[in-house]
């Protein structure tokens, strides 16, 4: 490329004219060099844009309506159990919280569902005013430790500070995220019309990303005996149990405990919800959660009062497009209508001014 | 004895220190002068090694790094990088380190490669063999071993290894021919002379026996100036001193032609040679776009700092309660807690700066530079600007000013050689008012002209006859034309057939060739210069010989030249020819009135006129003149000035003989080009040294002035009648009054101004009266502004530059362009914003000093209207788009701070932060800025008014900048809040499933960032796609290619657990996001919303307020 170009150098420093550089300086007559490459030259005029606007409008509005309807069909129930109100059953638990208490505080919240939840029901816990996206918090983890690296297990990354070591013992899992893992236990009871309490079975597996559970998170050492695998480490300061006692199921214990994995995926915003359990549909005949009265039993371990946080439980069904999501549907309808409207406006302008311009152009 | 030695040393020391610092003494052949002749001055000279390279292997890295970090932008990025290394930063140092490293490395490699090329070139020149005379024999050695004082033998077609003083040549008359093509591009052969006293040394032995010293000035870069003196010592004789001038100095880089061999002595070697001294860097010109870019940068810097300050303040306001600052789940480390709050706030401020620093992207500088560098190739490649005759196309000397070509408001053009061909043709001459016209030569005979004109054959009276003879002889003798007799026809000069051998007249001035040829056609043929005798073949085929005694060379200040000859009859005659203004005041007799009338009439017709006069000198007068001349020539200091004084004394008391007229034809399409420039809204000024009538005629011919143009004159003639003050006020009243009267009417009277050099200097001179000092200047500018064309005649070169500067610094700060072809245009070319050189007949000086060089004036049209327009559009979009895309990029990150407790949490992953500007969005804009054509070349050429669309930096004005910035902010808000609502309000945050084995997923902050980033990359790229008017396969390739690259990269980046990385936060994030239906719908929706306003704005503007360019589309 540079051959046909004379030594053009920076700051006037020109190569010494030594050898005779007599060459044919006539530029090549190529399309590229003469800037005459064949090209498609679209021009955005009212005429060309009009159909696009109408098409967008016609596509977006039905999508929006579809989304909106789907979203409206999703049933969602939310209950706040923070216990800031005197009237709340959890008031006592929230007031008398201390990290050292050995006896867990429990409270029960009765609620009733007006409509039955037909398909699989997803149970979430929600926290408000909890800054999981705080920079100091987000980086306070050691991914290689969580991936089962034994050296990192014993020498947690300094990103975990000040949750890396407790009295010289390395913390497993280290870091602020792990340390503050959500540890309320939520149980759901259906109150039969005749008054008996039936515990609703909650699935605790299948709530994390498959790749997280099987690739990103791994227990150290490949040792089936987790207790020995975590030998020499200590539990996070705020935890009641060490990591290898999170669950009795070996497939859901240690670092690959799904509740833990879900917690470790830091939320984007200070108000967030995380999947807690799934209530599987038993059969086609009976709804997963029939309408009626329920009780939510909470083992209240997680303090949020200090930072004015809220705790919620959400029950929700899902659809093909995910959870309850009116925003997307409304947005689609709005944008579709705006496009349609603009299309009409442009049509008018095009007819009024477009032709005038054309006639005005002719004398030129 | 001891005493004398001591004194000698002292005097030597003192002399060396005080008196001879600015000159050097060279001993030819290293032979010391006879003792006591002159003080011995020891001086150390560099060897003849040429070092054009900047770096060595050892100092390359430190020196290059130092050079690079001297640039303010690089330094800024280095600072950011260092801050990132020192403080606990939100983004890894890699994010700014890698781009910086990339930029620095690429630049270093480029500069290293260039330097390596220079090293190679240096090596080959330094090792090239040279013949040196030592002890009477020729010894072959390497060029770099040459020392000052060596006697060198150079053979035909060899290049001079250093600056040499010619001692003798193989030609009898001690001359040699040289071509300086590689130095200044002039292909004509120039003659250099040996000092008569040394030209007899024909062999090595003889040369070796020469005992002489040369005193000369210390090296200076002016190629055409040299002052020196040779002292030749002969046994038992006083040393003979002879002056040396530029005609004795052979420059390094020039080539010996038509001469078998020469002997010469080296006086400047290595880095002292004039060629090496000329490679100093020129002053850097900055383009208007660059200035706007810097202004925008400052705005962005302010935005950046204010963002950081706002966030820091808000952070501390927000976290004043300890539960927010340090909730139980998120404690600080002990070290952090121990820091003083001020230090913490400062580091927070720095961290915010680091987080937002991407708003001023490293890559913009690289891209702009690449765009300019690569883009300038299109000028050199343009075959429309290639001139067959010259064999050369346009040449780009600097790529910094490409876009400035699209911004020109004032064009200052030289007349001769620029507007006109500089291809002179002798038209007529007039002796004492009688006109002679040579006609086309038919069979060697002169055909008679129209009957009304006196012919040369008509028998004149005695007095007239005498004047006529003198006139023709004067023209045959008073010139510096050389006759070249040779077989090789490699020069483009017109040949004249003279029997068997072809001979050419060669001269640096085409006027002279035309005159001598004209004389030949009138019957007087100049044959040659032989042994200081000029031979003329007169009308009767007799050879007349005149001894050439002195040549008083032409210079642009005196505007005349003279020769002193001795006729065979022993008369001393001084012939002078020059501009009428410089001859008439010195004339004491002759038919002044008739000649003046004829001269003026010719000038009106656009002919170049010269007056010829003579003076016969008595031997005493001659002796006096001789004495003055040689005195002045021998002077080492102020030689120029003393020569001028001497000339002034000698050239007086003339008898006027007559005048000549030479036609200089207009260049092809000059009128068309000027018309186009006018239509494009440029004001064209002609600056010429020619006189008013000639110049005005050219202006009419080139359509600068039309018949409807009302000419305003501001000339010496008028100011002699009225005072300058009155004239100026008169004119301004005319111009302004007219304007206010016809304020509403569309076709304003079009004015043309003619001003001459003398009046101009009066206008510009700060007048002693306190009131009027700046006044005249302002009034003059006001008049000029209202004139469509201005002609400045009788301009000295420096005045041309003054005019350019006057306009340049006037209050609108218009962009100026100067175009010229000769050495007298260099000052204005250097002064103007854009300097364009024409590769003309008057040598290459203008082309060498220009920013762009073109073969012909007509090429200016394509250069400005097409290339300039394109480059401006391209770079304007490039600059605006770069800022836009970085606003889009960084503003969501700023918004995110409000939702993450002002903790400097980055929204995007490190890889995205790093690669956004380097690879995801860099190529489309670069290619756009290289090949975008919003209208076709033909349209731009056909309709010059389109140029007005981009005038006055219209695409980089603040409203446009504001629009882009607002668009960026709007898009950023759409990206961020779109994603925010998708995540916040709904179950989407925690759940979304579609067609995958995963039934649910939790979307965290990285998914949030990835979603925003994906929308961002697509929107920003598609925005560029919407702006692209010219979709070649390259555009398709880079636009769709970089989107594809983004997707593939994201899949790969999240696809595996990266070893040796301490975090895996992006693992499967992108795939999980894409597996969710709402994410797809959301992305499409957000892209559509982001692009919608811009499309609507475009369509509405095009329909309702179309620009001329847009109208040209259909």
Boltz contact constraints between the chains, C-beta under 6 A:
constraints:
  - contact:
      token1: [A, 5]
      token2: [B, 380]
      max_distance: 6.0
  - contact:
      token1: [A, 11]
      token2: [B, 281]
      max_distance: 6.0
  - contact:
      token1: [A, 12]
      token2: [B, 281]
      max_distance: 6.0
  - contact:
      token1: [A, 12]
      token2: [B, 282]
      max_distance: 6.0
  - contact:
      token1: [A, 13]
      token2: [B, 279]
      max_distance: 6.0
  - contact:
      token1: [A, 14]
      token2: [B, 279]
      max_distance: 6.0
  - contact:
      token1: [A, 15]
      token2: [B, 118]
      max_distance: 6.0
  - contact:
      token1: [A, 15]
      token2: [B, 121]
      max_distance: 6.0
  - contact:
      token1: [A, 16]
      token2: [B, 50]
      max_distance: 6.0
  - contact:
      token1: [A, 16]
      token2: [B, 52]
      max_distance: 6.0
  - contact:
      token1: [A, 16]
      token2: [B, 121]
      max_distance: 6.0
  - contact:
      token1: [A, 16]
      token2: [B, 125]
      max_distance: 6.0
  - contact:
      token1: [A, 17]
      token2: [B, 182]
      max_distance: 6.0
  - contact:
      token1: [A, 17]
      token2: [B, 253]
      max_distance: 6.0
  - contact:
      token1: [A, 18]
      token2: [B, 121]
      max_distance: 6.0
  - contact:
      token1: [A, 18]
      token2: [B, 124]
      max_distance: 6.0
  - contact:
      token1: [A, 18]
      token2: [B, 125]
      max_distance: 6.0
  - contact:
      token1: [A, 25]
      token2: [B, 392]
      max_distance: 6.0
  - contact:
      token1: [A, 26]
      token2: [B, 386]
      max_distance: 6.0
  - contact:
      token1: [A, 27]
      token2: [B, 381]
      max_distance: 6.0
  - contact:
      token1: [A, 27]
      token2: [B, 383]
      max_distance: 6.0
  - contact:
      token1: [A, 27]
      token2: [B, 386]
      max_distance: 6.0
  - contact:
      token1: [A, 27]
      token2: [B, 393]
      max_distance: 6.0
  - contact:
      token1: [A, 29]
      token2: [B, 383]
      max_distance: 6.0
  - contact:
      token1: [A, 33]
      token2: [B, 381]
      max_distance: 6.0
  - contact:
      token1: [A, 35]
      token2: [B, 378]
      max_distance: 6.0
  - contact:
      token1: [A, 37]
      token2: [B, 1032]
      max_distance: 6.0
  - contact:
      token1: [A, 39]
      token2: [B, 1030]
      max_distance: 6.0
  - contact:
      token1: [A, 39]
      token2: [B, 1031]
      max_distance: 6.0
  - contact:
      token1: [A, 39]
      token2: [B, 1032]
      max_distance: 6.0
  - contact:
      token1: [A, 40]
      token2: [B, 1031]
      max_distance: 6.0
  - contact:
      token1: [A, 41]
      token2: [B, 1029]
      max_distance: 6.0
  - contact:
      token1: [A, 41]
      token2: [B, 1030]
      max_distance: 6.0
  - contact:
      token1: [A, 43]
      token2: [B, 1113]
      max_distance: 6.0
  - contact:
      token1: [A, 44]
      token2: [B, 1098]
      max_distance: 6.0
  - contact:
      token1: [A, 44]
      token2: [B, 1099]
      max_distance: 6.0
  - contact:
      token1: [A, 45]
      token2: [B, 1102]
      max_distance: 6.0
  - contact:
      token1: [A, 46]
      token2: [B, 1099]
      max_distance: 6.0
  - contact:
      token1: [A, 46]
      token2: [B, 1103]
      max_distance: 6.0
  - contact:
      token1: [A, 49]
      token2: [B, 1099]
      max_distance: 6.0
  - contact:
      token1: [A, 124]
      token2: [B, 990]
      max_distance: 6.0
  - contact:
      token1: [A, 131]
      token2: [B, 901]
      max_distance: 6.0
  - contact:
      token1: [A, 133]
      token2: [B, 900]
      max_distance: 6.0
  - contact:
      token1: [A, 133]
      token2: [B, 905]
      max_distance: 6.0
  - contact:
      token1: [A, 133]
      token2: [B, 1005]
      max_distance: 6.0
  - contact:
      token1: [A, 134]
      token2: [B, 330]
      max_distance: 6.0
  - contact:
      token1: [A, 134]
      token2: [B, 900]
      max_distance: 6.0
  - contact:
      token1: [A, 134]
      token2: [B, 901]
      max_distance: 6.0
  - contact:
      token1: [A, 134]
      token2: [B, 903]
      max_distance: 6.0
  - contact:
      token1: [A, 135]
      token2: [B, 90]
      max_distance: 6.0
  - contact:
      token1: [A, 135]
      token2: [B, 903]
      max_distance: 6.0
  - contact:
      token1: [A, 135]
      token2: [B, 904]
      max_distance: 6.0
  - contact:
      token1: [A, 135]
      token2: [B, 905]
      max_distance: 6.0
  - contact:
      token1: [A, 136]
      token2: [B, 330]
      max_distance: 6.0
  - contact:
      token1: [A, 137]
      token2: [B, 330]
      max_distance: 6.0
  - contact:
      token1: [A, 138]
      token2: [B, 905]
      max_distance: 6.0
  - contact:
      token1: [A, 143]
      token2: [B, 1063]
      max_distance: 6.0
  - contact:
      token1: [A, 143]
      token2: [B, 1064]
      max_distance: 6.0
  - contact:
      token1: [A, 157]
      token2: [B, 1062]
      max_distance: 6.0
  - contact:
      token1: [A, 161]
      token2: [B, 333]
      max_distance: 6.0
  - contact:
      token1: [A, 162]
      token2: [B, 331]
      max_distance: 6.0
  - contact:
      token1: [A, 162]
      token2: [B, 333]
      max_distance: 6.0
  - contact:
      token1: [A, 176]
      token2: [B, 330]
      max_distance: 6.0
  - contact:
      token1: [A, 180]
      token2: [B, 329]
      max_distance: 6.0
  - contact:
      token1: [A, 209]
      token2: [B, 1001]
      max_distance: 6.0
  - contact:
      token1: [A, 210]
      token2: [B, 998]
      max_distance: 6.0
  - contact:
      token1: [A, 211]
      token2: [B, 1068]
      max_distance: 6.0
  - contact:
      token1: [A, 216]
      token2: [B, 1064]
      max_distance: 6.0
  - contact:
      token1: [A, 216]
      token2: [B, 1067]
      max_distance: 6.0
  - contact:
      token1: [A, 262]
      token2: [B, 1002]
      max_distance: 6.0
  - contact:
      token1: [A, 265]
      token2: [B, 1002]
      max_distance: 6.0
  - contact:
      token1: [A, 265]
      token2: [B, 1004]
      max_distance: 6.0
  - contact:
      token1: [A, 266]
      token2: [B, 1004]
      max_distance: 6.0
  - contact:
      token1: [A, 266]
      token2: [B, 1005]
      max_distance: 6.0
  - contact:
      token1: [A, 267]
      token2: [B, 1004]
      max_distance: 6.0
  - contact:
      token1: [A, 268]
      token2: [B, 983]
      max_distance: 6.0
  - contact:
      token1: [A, 268]
      token2: [B, 1005]
      max_distance: 6.0
  - contact:
      token1: [A, 268]
      token2: [B, 1008]
      max_distance: 6.0
  - contact:
      token1: [A, 269]
      token2: [B, 899]
      max_distance: 6.0
  - contact:
      token1: [A, 269]
      token2: [B, 984]
      max_distance: 6.0
  - contact:
      token1: [A, 273]
      token2: [B, 990]
      max_distance: 6.0
  - contact:
      token1: [A, 274]
      token2: [B, 990]
      max_distance: 6.0
  - contact:
      token1: [A, 274]
      token2: [B, 1002]
      max_distance: 6.0
  - contact:
      token1: [A, 275]
      token2: [B, 990]
      max_distance: 6.0
  - contact:
      token1: [A, 275]
      token2: [B, 1000]
      max_distance: 6.0
  - contact:
      token1: [A, 275]
      token2: [B, 1002]
      max_distance: 6.0
  - contact:
      token1: [A, 306]
      token2: [B, 323]
      max_distance: 6.0
  - contact:
      token1: [A, 306]
      token2: [B, 328]
      max_distance: 6.0
  - contact:
      token1: [A, 307]
      token2: [B, 323]
      max_distance: 6.0
  - contact:
      token1: [A, 307]
      token2: [B, 327]
      max_distance: 6.0
  - contact:
      token1: [A, 316]
      token2: [B, 987]
      max_distance: 6.0
  - contact:
      token1: [A, 318]
      token2: [B, 991]
      max_distance: 6.0
  - contact:
      token1: [A, 321]
      token2: [B, 1077]
      max_distance: 6.0
  - contact:
      token1: [A, 321]
      token2: [B, 1078]
      max_distance: 6.0
  - contact:
      token1: [A, 322]
      token2: [B, 988]
      max_distance: 6.0
  - contact:
      token1: [A, 322]
      token2: [B, 991]
      max_distance: 6.0
  - contact:
      token1: [A, 322]
      token2: [B, 992]
      max_distance: 6.0
  - contact:
      token1: [A, 322]
      token2: [B, 1078]
      max_distance: 6.0
  - contact:
      token1: [A, 323]
      token2: [B, 987]
      max_distance: 6.0
  - contact:
      token1: [A, 323]
      token2: [B, 991]
      max_distance: 6.0
  - contact:
      token1: [A, 324]
      token2: [B, 986]
      max_distance: 6.0
  - contact:
      token1: [A, 324]
      token2: [B, 987]
      max_distance: 6.0
  - contact:
      token1: [A, 325]
      token2: [B, 986]
      max_distance: 6.0
  - contact:
      token1: [A, 325]
      token2: [B, 988]
      max_distance: 6.0
  - contact:
      token1: [A, 327]
      token2: [B, 981]
      max_distance: 6.0
  - contact:
      token1: [A, 327]
      token2: [B, 985]
      max_distance: 6.0
  - contact:
      token1: [A, 327]
      token2: [B, 986]
      max_distance: 6.0
  - contact:
      token1: [A, 328]
      token2: [B, 1078]
      max_distance: 6.0
  - contact:
      token1: [A, 328]
      token2: [B, 1081]
      max_distance: 6.0
  - contact:
      token1: [A, 331]
      token2: [B, 1085]
      max_distance: 6.0
  - contact:
      token1: [A, 335]
      token2: [B, 1089]
      max_distance: 6.0
  - contact:
      token1: [A, 349]
      token2: [B, 1103]
      max_distance: 6.0
  - contact:
      token1: [A, 353]
      token2: [B, 1103]
      max_distance: 6.0
  - contact:
      token1: [A, 353]
      token2: [B, 1104]
      max_distance: 6.0
  - contact:
      token1: [A, 354]
      token2: [B, 1103]
      max_distance: 6.0
